[in-house]
């Protein structure tokens, strides 16, 4: 996403709503993928 440099230099408070939304969207996508994988492979 290319946001780490901005976070490291300016801090979390300087992110735009769009940038925070990108982070949240990526997190939700990863959580959904994990749950789907767990449901497909319950023996893991």
Biopython code that builds the backbone (N, CA, C, O; Angstrom):
import numpy as np
from Bio.PDB.StructureBuilder import StructureBuilder

atoms = [
    (1, "UNK", "N", (0.810, -1.189, 0.000)),
    (1, "UNK", "CA", (0.000, 0.000, 0.000)),
    (1, "UNK", "C", (0.859, 1.262, 0.000)),
    (1, "UNK", "O", (0.399, 2.336, -0.385)),
    (2, "UNK", "N", (2.083, 1.124, 0.426)),
    (2, "UNK", "CA", (2.989, 2.256, 0.391)),
    (2, "UNK", "C", (2.737, 3.295, 1.467)),
    (2, "UNK", "O", (3.059, 4.467, 1.274)),
    (3, "UNK", "N", (2.173, 2.898, 2.589)),
    (3, "UNK", "CA", (1.843, 3.864, 3.627)),
    (3, "UNK", "C", (2.816, 3.848, 4.802)),
    (3, "UNK", "O", (2.804, 4.773, 5.614)),
    (4, "UNK", "N", (3.648, 2.834, 4.911)),
    (4, "UNK", "CA", (4.531, 2.709, 6.072)),
    (4, "UNK", "C", (5.464, 3.909, 6.217)),
    (4, "UNK", "O", (5.687, 4.380, 7.332)),
    (5, "UNK", "N", (6.000, 4.402, 5.133)),
    (5, "UNK", "CA", (6.902, 5.553, 5.218)),
    (5, "UNK", "C", (6.168, 6.770, 5.778)),
    (5, "UNK", "O", (6.696, 7.485, 6.631)),
    (6, "UNK", "N", (4.958, 6.998, 5.298)),
    (6, "UNK", "CA", (4.164, 8.131, 5.782)),
    (6, "UNK", "C", (3.846, 7.958, 7.271)),
    (6, "UNK", "O", (3.932, 8.915, 8.041)),
    (7, "UNK", "N", (3.479, 6.743, 7.674)),
    (7, "UNK", "CA", (3.169, 6.481, 9.078)),
    (7, "UNK", "C", (4.413, 6.694, 9.935)),
    (7, "UNK", "O", (4.343, 7.302, 11.003)),
    (8, "UNK", "N", (5.543, 6.192, 9.464)),
    (8, "UNK", "CA", (6.782, 6.313, 10.229)),
    (8, "UNK", "C", (7.258, 7.749, 10.366)),
    (8, "UNK", "O", (7.815, 8.115, 11.401)),
    (9, "UNK", "N", (7.049, 8.570, 9.341)),
    (9, "UNK", "CA", (7.543, 9.946, 9.395)),
    (9, "UNK", "C", (6.530, 10.929, 9.994)),
    (9, "UNK", "O", (6.911, 11.858, 10.707)),
    (10, "UNK", "N", (5.258, 10.726, 9.705)),
    (10, "UNK", "CA", (4.245, 11.688, 10.146)),
    (10, "UNK", "C", (3.329, 11.164, 11.239)),
    (10, "UNK", "O", (2.713, 11.952, 11.957)),
    (11, "UNK", "N", (3.229, 9.855, 11.376)),
    (11, "UNK", "CA", (2.360, 9.266, 12.393)),
    (11, "UNK", "C", (0.989, 8.901, 11.839)),
    (11, "UNK", "O", (0.598, 9.319, 10.749)),
    (12, "UNK", "N", (0.278, 8.111, 12.626)),
    (12, "UNK", "CA", (-1.041, 7.624, 12.215)),
    (12, "UNK", "C", (-2.042, 8.753, 12.047)),
    (12, "UNK", "O", (-2.937, 8.659, 11.208)),
    (13, "UNK", "N", (-1.911, 9.802, 12.814)),
    (13, "UNK", "CA", (-2.875, 10.892, 12.776)),
    (13, "UNK", "C", (-2.880, 11.683, 11.486)),
    (13, "UNK", "O", (-3.809, 12.453, 11.240)),
    (14, "UNK", "N", (-1.881, 11.514, 10.669)),
    (14, "UNK", "CA", (-1.785, 12.262, 9.414)),
    (14, "UNK", "C", (-2.332, 11.492, 8.201)),
    (14, "UNK", "O", (-2.277, 11.984, 7.073)),
    (15, "UNK", "N", (-2.853, 10.296, 8.440)),
    (15, "UNK", "CA", (-3.415, 9.531, 7.326)),
    (15, "UNK", "C", (-4.767, 10.100, 6.925)),
    (15, "UNK", "O", (-5.522, 10.595, 7.762)),
    (16, "UNK", "N", (-5.060, 10.023, 5.641)),
    (16, "UNK", "CA", (-6.362, 10.467, 5.159)),
    (16, "UNK", "C", (-7.392, 9.363, 5.400)),
    (16, "UNK", "O", (-7.041, 8.216, 5.677)),
    (17, "UNK", "N", (-8.650, 9.726, 5.292)),
    (17, "UNK", "CA", (-9.723, 8.749, 5.439)),
    (17, "UNK", "C", (-9.583, 7.648, 4.407)),
    (17, "UNK", "O", (-9.813, 6.478, 4.714)),
    (18, "UNK", "N", (-9.215, 7.998, 3.213)),
    (18, "UNK", "CA", (-9.045, 7.009, 2.142)),
    (18, "UNK", "C", (-7.937, 6.022, 2.499)),
    (18, "UNK", "O", (-8.092, 4.818, 2.291)),
    (19, "UNK", "N", (-6.823, 6.519, 3.033)),
    (19, "UNK", "CA", (-5.705, 5.651, 3.386)),
    (19, "UNK", "C", (-6.083, 4.700, 4.521)),
    (19, "UNK", "O", (-5.742, 3.518, 4.485)),
    (20, "UNK", "N", (-6.783, 5.219, 5.521)),
    (20, "UNK", "CA", (-7.229, 4.374, 6.625)),
    (20, "UNK", "C", (-8.218, 3.327, 6.107)),
    (20, "UNK", "O", (-8.204, 2.181, 6.554)),
    (21, "UNK", "N", (-9.062, 3.718, 5.178)),
    (21, "UNK", "CA", (-10.007, 2.775, 4.576)),
    (21, "UNK", "C", (-9.308, 1.653, 3.833)),
    (21, "UNK", "O", (-9.753, 0.505, 3.871)),
    (22, "UNK", "N", (-8.218, 1.978, 3.160)),
    (22, "UNK", "CA", (-7.446, 0.949, 2.459)),
    (22, "UNK", "C", (-6.889, -0.063, 3.451)),
    (22, "UNK", "O", (-6.905, -1.268, 3.199)),
    (23, "UNK", "N", (-6.399, 0.438, 4.579)),
    (23, "UNK", "CA", (-5.850, -0.455, 5.602)),
    (23, "UNK", "C", (-6.957, -1.348, 6.155)),
    (23, "UNK", "O", (-6.783, -2.562, 6.264)),
    (24, "UNK", "N", (-8.091, -0.751, 6.501)),
    (24, "UNK", "CA", (-9.219, -1.514, 7.036)),
    (24, "UNK", "C", (-9.731, -2.537, 6.042)),
    (24, "UNK", "O", (-10.030, -3.671, 6.416)),
    (25, "UNK", "N", (-9.835, -2.151, 4.786)),
    (25, "UNK", "CA", (-10.304, -3.073, 3.756)),
    (25, "UNK", "C", (-9.380, -4.261, 3.583)),
    (25, "UNK", "O", (-9.831, -5.391, 3.396)),
    (26, "UNK", "N", (-8.081, -3.998, 3.647)),
    (26, "UNK", "CA", (-7.098, -5.076, 3.529)),
    (26, "UNK", "C", (-7.197, -6.013, 4.727)),
    (26, "UNK", "O", (-7.106, -7.231, 4.571)),
    (27, "UNK", "N", (-7.380, -5.460, 5.910)),
    (27, "UNK", "CA", (-7.504, -6.283, 7.113)),
    (27, "UNK", "C", (-8.734, -7.187, 7.033)),
    (27, "UNK", "O", (-8.652, -8.375, 7.344)),
    (28, "UNK", "N", (-9.864, -6.632, 6.620)),
    (28, "UNK", "CA", (-11.097, -7.420, 6.503)),
    (28, "UNK", "C", (-10.925, -8.524, 5.472)),
    (28, "UNK", "O", (-11.351, -9.657, 5.698)),
    (29, "UNK", "N", (-10.304, -8.203, 4.343)),
    (29, "UNK", "CA", (-10.077, -9.202, 3.300)),
    (29, "UNK", "C", (-9.247, -10.366, 3.838)),
    (29, "UNK", "O", (-9.558, -11.527, 3.568)),
    (30, "UNK", "N", (-8.193, -10.062, 4.599)),
    (30, "UNK", "CA", (-7.341, -11.113, 5.153)),
    (30, "UNK", "C", (-8.092, -11.943, 6.194)),
    (30, "UNK", "O", (-7.914, -13.159, 6.263)),
    (31, "UNK", "N", (-8.929, -11.293, 7.001)),
    (31, "UNK", "CA", (-9.708, -12.023, 8.001)),
    (31, "UNK", "C", (-10.699, -12.973, 7.328)),
    (31, "UNK", "O", (-10.863, -14.111, 7.768)),
    (32, "UNK", "N", (-11.353, -12.514, 6.273)),
    (32, "UNK", "CA", (-12.294, -13.356, 5.541)),
    (32, "UNK", "C", (-11.576, -14.547, 4.934)),
    (32, "UNK", "O", (-12.066, -15.673, 5.012)),
    (33, "UNK", "N", (-10.414, -14.310, 4.326)),
    (33, "UNK", "CA", (-9.643, -15.407, 3.734)),
    (33, "UNK", "C", (-9.263, -16.436, 4.791)),
    (33, "UNK", "O", (-9.317, -17.638, 4.533)),
    (34, "UNK", "N", (-8.879, -15.972, 5.981)),
    (34, "UNK", "CA", (-8.490, -16.884, 7.054)),
    (34, "UNK", "C", (-9.672, -17.736, 7.498)),
    (34, "UNK", "O", (-9.535, -18.948, 7.662)),
    (35, "UNK", "N", (-10.827, -17.114, 7.693)),
    (35, "UNK", "CA", (-12.017, -17.852, 8.118)),
    (35, "UNK", "C", (-12.438, -18.846, 7.048)),
    (35, "UNK", "O", (-12.788, -19.983, 7.363)),
    (36, "UNK", "N", (-12.408, -18.435, 5.800)),
    (36, "UNK", "CA", (-12.772, -19.355, 4.717)),
    (36, "UNK", "C", (-11.829, -20.550, 4.677)),
    (36, "UNK", "O", (-12.265, -21.682, 4.466)),
    (37, "UNK", "N", (-10.534, -20.303, 4.878)),
    (37, "UNK", "CA", (-9.555, -21.383, 4.901)),
    (37, "UNK", "C", (-9.808, -22.322, 6.079)),
    (37, "UNK", "O", (-9.726, -23.542, 5.936)),
    (38, "UNK", "N", (-10.117, -21.749, 7.244)),
    (38, "UNK", "CA", (-10.411, -22.560, 8.420)),
    (38, "UNK", "C", (-11.662, -23.402, 8.215)),
    (38, "UNK", "O", (-11.725, -24.543, 8.672)),
    (39, "UNK", "N", (-12.645, -22.853, 7.539)),
    (39, "UNK", "CA", (-13.884, -23.595, 7.285)),
    (39, "UNK", "C", (-13.642, -24.716, 6.277)),
    (39, "UNK", "O", (-14.223, -25.794, 6.403)),
    (40, "UNK", "N", (-12.805, -24.478, 5.296)),
    (40, "UNK", "CA", (-12.516, -25.481, 4.276)),
    (40, "UNK", "C", (-11.594, -26.573, 4.804)),
    (40, "UNK", "O", (-11.612, -27.694, 4.296)),
    (41, "UNK", "N", (-10.783, -26.260, 5.822)),
    (41, "UNK", "CA", (-9.807, -27.212, 6.377)),
    (41, "UNK", "C", (-9.945, -27.251, 7.895)),
    (41, "UNK", "O", (-9.063, -26.762, 8.601)),
    (42, "UNK", "N", (-11.033, -27.822, 8.414)),
    (42, "UNK", "CA", (-11.265, -27.789, 9.863)),
    (42, "UNK", "C", (-10.271, -28.609, 10.683)),
    (42, "UNK", "O", (-10.184, -28.424, 11.897)),
    (43, "UNK", "N", (-9.531, -29.498, 10.056)),
    (43, "UNK", "CA", (-8.594, -30.357, 10.778)),
    (43, "UNK", "C", (-7.251, -29.682, 11.061)),
    (43, "UNK", "O", (-6.407, -30.270, 11.736)),
    (44, "UNK", "N", (-7.044, -28.520, 10.587)),
    (44, "UNK", "CA", (-5.756, -27.827, 10.788)),
    (44, "UNK", "C", (-5.583, -27.390, 12.196)),
    (44, "UNK", "O", (-4.561, -26.794, 12.537)),
]
sb = StructureBuilder()
sb.init_structure("model")
sb.init_model(0)
sb.init_chain("A")
sb.init_seg("    ")
for serial, (resi, resn, name, xyz) in enumerate(atoms, 1):
    if name == "N":
        sb.init_residue(resn, " ", resi, " ")
    sb.init_atom(name, np.array(xyz, "f"), 0.0, 1.0, " ", f" {name:<3s}", serial, name[0])
structure = sb.get_structure()
